[in-house]
């Protein structure tokens, strides 16, 4: 698989399919990598030229000395889009990847055509109580050890960096969200690690958003109900909004 040399970061990525470019940003908590996107990549690469870059310290991308932060990963991702793709993209992010996708869109709206924000937060207080506490499950450690170029012993270093990041980031406000004008799909599970009130606040704060609550799923909704989730995402990315019969939030201003 190719590697994008982005200054200090040697970013591993996979690309698959043909069509308009779609960049998919993986979950990142406890070092999760792009393999978590496999069911989504398989489906969406039938319609898009899909890219799945792995962030610094995740998967097959080596860690870099110093902290991991959403600000640093935002810069990495912007450079990836500019260097590897060279044109505006559809952008899909999941969990930490959703936060990252949101920050990329706010920083460089010229690079993002549409945004899919799946099961993520815009402020770190959006997580349910206790979600970020405790040790990662052993299968995540084993998953990291199987492919990381930094070796299995580096896992605890990455987990500590991510814990420090999650303690203070992200820290966006509803006012920040109101600056984002591109069409956005907010996706959340009905039994998510994201507080439902937080997801609702995000939906209501974005000027051009649509909301999908996926029933009978958890934070792993893209894997738990892949057919439904892939249909929702594909419909959003490939079709124009329908003219609704009884709009309230989207009603045209009077006069």
SULLIN-V363338 format. One record per helix or strand of 2 or more residues. SS is the DSSP state (H for helix, E for strand). FROM is the first residue (numbers start at 1). TO is the last residue. If there is no record, write none. Layout:
<<SS FROM TO> <SS FROM TO>>
This chain:
<<E 3 6> <E 9 16> <E 21 25> <H 29 31> <H 34 44> <E 49 53> <H 70 85> <E 89 94> <H 96 107> <H 109 111> <E 112 118> <H 124 126> <H 138 147> <H 152 166> <H 174 177> <E 184 189> <H 196 205> <E 209 214> <H 221 224> <H 226 238>>
